[in-house]
């Protein structure tokens, strides 16, 4: 059985992949300015909440954050 954190991460990953697949300008921005692209698309709050969930659940020590300090997705 997957944890709540794992389910949230999977859902957010699917949303990001769908956005990347369907929006060429977002896809290009993710390559050149990922933090800005994520913020403009409304993903910043979701990513911050996921990272907080990881810390609370103890995942932060065992796994990398969902995004690194440059805003790159760390799956």
N, C-alpha and C positions, 0 to 999 in steps of 0.2 A: 504494500500500500504506500503510495506516494505521500510525502508530507505536504502540509499546507504551503510551505515555502516552495517546494518543487512544483506544485500545481500552479502557483502564481507565476513562477518563473517560466513555465511552459506556456501559459496563456499569453504573457507579455512577449515572449519570443515569437509566438505565432502571429501576434499583432504586428510586431516589427517586420517580420518576414513578409507578411501580406502587404504592408505599406511600401516596403522596398520593391516588391514585385510589381505593384500597381502604380507607382509614382516615380517616374524617371527623374524628376528634379530632386525629390527627396533622396533617391538612390545616389545621385551625383553629389549632393550636399553631404551625405554620410561619408563619402570618400575624402572630401576636402575640408569640411567643417562639421564633424560629427556632433559635437556638443550643441552647436547652434541648430543643427537640423533636428535633433531630438527635442530640443526646447520648442522650436517652431511648430513641430508636429504634436506637441502636447504630451510627450513621453517623460519629461523630466520628473514630474511628481511621482509617476508610477515607478520609475527607476530608483528614486530616493526611498520610496516606501519598501521596495523589494530589498534594497541594501540594508535598511533598518531591520526588516524581517530576518534577514540572514544573520545579522549580529545578534538579535534576540534569540534566534533558534540555535546559535552556536556554529552556524555555517561559515561565518566570516573568518574564523581561524583556520578552518579546513579547506575552504574554497575561496577563489578570488572573487572580488566584487563583480557585480554584473557589468559595471563599466570601470575602466581604469581612470587615472588622473587626467587623461586626455579626452575622456568621453567615449573611448572606443568600447564596443561591446565585448565583454569577456565571457563567452559561453562555455 
